[in-house]
Structure formats: C-alpha cells, structure tokens
Amino acid sequence: MVKSVLGVNHQGLRDWVIQRVSAIFMAVYSVALVLYLTHSSLSFAEWHSLFSQVWMKIVTILFLVALLWHAWIGVWTIFTDYIKSFVIRSFLNFFVLLMLFACFIWGLLILWSV
C-alpha cells in the first residue's frame, strides 16, 4: 500500500467536492460582505459591531477554514503533479501546511480581538 505525503489521505472525488463546496461558501460570504460594504455611510462603528457579533465570528472562521482547506487541496494537487522528488515535495508540503496553520492562528487572533 502506498502512503500519501505527510500521512494526509487524498481521494479524488472527496477533494473535488470539498473544493466545490468551499468555493461556493467563499463566494456567498464574499458577495454578502461586498453588499454590506456598499451599504451607504458605512462607518467604523458599524464595521466593528458587525464583527463583534458571535455569529459573524463563527461564519468568518468557517470562511477561513474553507479558504485554507481549498488552498491546501489545490497546492497539494499541484505539488503531487509537478514535483517528482519525494524529499522536496515533502518539505514543500510541510512548509505550506505550517504556513496555512500560521494563517489560521493569525486569523483567529485578529478575529477574536475585535
């Protein structure tokens, strides 16, 4: 049996569905946020009050998770297709996972400091 890089099991249909569902969720979130931004006379207080709501924090965390998961599947696929050296691919996968995790922690810190 062949193990995938870093022990992360990727299956074609599951990855495809995750990317499509995450893309739809990100599109809906982005359109809703743009519509809110185009609200006339948007002030910092309104913006702050929007992100102070627990439901908005949860939806934004879900957006962040969807974005990072979407990115991981895409990067993993590209690395698997184009980088043939196992050592280089493993290093790059580890580096990307580390950066995605750091972005998630950073996003949480920013979001929950509001």
Secondary structure, 3 states (H helix, E strand, C coil): CCCCHHHCCCCHHHHHHHHHHHHHHHHHHHHHHHHHHCCCCCCHHHHHHHHHCHHHHHHHHHHHHHHHHHHHHHHHHHHHHHCCCHHHHHHHHHHHHHHHHHHHHHHHHHHHCC
